[in-house]
Amino acid sequence: MSAPTQDSLAHRAQKRPGTRGTTTSTDTRVFAEIPVFETTEREFLTQGNARVAVPANLMHTFEAGHNKVVWRLKVHGEIPRWPDVADDYPIVVLPLPLLV
């Protein structure tokens, strides 16, 4: 029997709508997947908290008319003899403050 596991990622994607003829589509590219938390310890599977350091060279959450940068927290858990957990939460990453 394998132990339950849980992991989560801060996930950044850029979405850009485009037009090809009369068809409008959205291109999505994943730019970063940052591990946040991984465990096989039962006491950490139901609740907890963690911090993630977003590299300074990555763009914060952004939205304009034809472009946006979206950050999501993806949670994945494998539990023996139970359905796996796969949740996805939108998160907002703020820009770094300007130093004066």
C-alpha positions in Angstrom: 0.0 0.0 0.0 1.4 3.4 -1.0 1.3 6.5 1.3 -1.0 9.4 0.4 0.8 12.2 -1.3 0.1 15.8 -2.0 1.9 18.5 -4.0 1.1 21.9 -5.2 2.5 24.3 -7.9 2.4 28.0 -8.5 1.7 27.9 -12.2 2.1 30.9 -14.5 0.6 31.0 -18.0 0.3 33.7 -20.7 -3.0 33.8 -22.6 -3.1 35.7 -25.9 -6.3 35.8 -28.1 -5.7 35.9 -31.8 -7.6 35.9 -35.0 -7.0 33.7 -38.0 -9.4 34.6 -40.7 -12.8 34.7 -39.1 -11.8 32.4 -36.3 -10.8 33.8 -32.9 -8.6 31.5 -30.6 -6.6 31.9 -27.5 -3.0 30.7 -27.3 -1.8 29.7 -23.9 1.8 29.0 -22.9 3.1 27.9 -19.5 6.1 30.0 -18.5 6.8 28.6 -15.0 5.9 25.8 -12.6 7.2 26.5 -9.1 6.9 23.7 -6.5 5.3 25.0 -3.4 4.8 21.9 -1.1 5.2 18.2 -1.3 4.5 15.6 1.5 3.6 12.1 2.3 3.0 12.9 6.0 -0.7 12.3 6.9 -0.9 15.3 9.3 -0.1 17.8 6.5 -2.7 16.4 4.0 -5.8 18.1 5.3 -4.6 21.6 6.0 -1.6 23.7 6.2 0.1 26.7 4.7 3.3 27.4 2.7 5.1 30.3 1.2 6.5 30.5 -2.3 9.2 32.9 -3.6 8.3 34.1 -7.1 11.5 34.9 -9.0 11.8 38.6 -9.6 12.3 38.2 -13.4 8.8 36.7 -13.8 5.8 38.9 -14.7 3.1 39.5 -12.1 -0.6 39.0 -12.8 -1.6 41.2 -15.7 -4.6 41.8 -18.0 -4.9 44.0 -21.1 -7.2 43.9 -24.1 -5.3 41.2 -26.0 -2.9 39.7 -23.5 -3.0 38.5 -19.9 -0.7 36.7 -17.5 -2.5 34.3 -15.2 -1.2 32.6 -12.1 -2.9 29.5 -10.6 -2.2 27.3 -7.6 -2.6 23.6 -8.7 -3.1 21.0 -6.0 -2.7 17.3 -6.7 -3.1 14.5 -4.2 -3.0 10.7 -4.6 -4.9 8.8 -1.9 -4.8 4.9 -2.0 -8.3 3.4 -2.6 -9.9 6.9 -2.9 -10.3 9.3 -5.9 -7.3 11.5 -6.4 -7.5 15.2 -5.6 -6.9 17.7 -8.4 -7.8 21.3 -7.6 -6.9 24.5 -9.4 -7.2 28.0 -7.8 -6.6 31.4 -9.5 -4.2 33.5 -7.5 -3.1 37.1 -7.9 0.7 37.9 -7.9 1.3 41.6 -7.3 4.1 43.5 -8.8 7.2 44.3 -6.8 6.9 47.7 -5.0 9.0 50.5 -6.5 11.8 51.5 -4.2 12.2 55.2 -3.9 
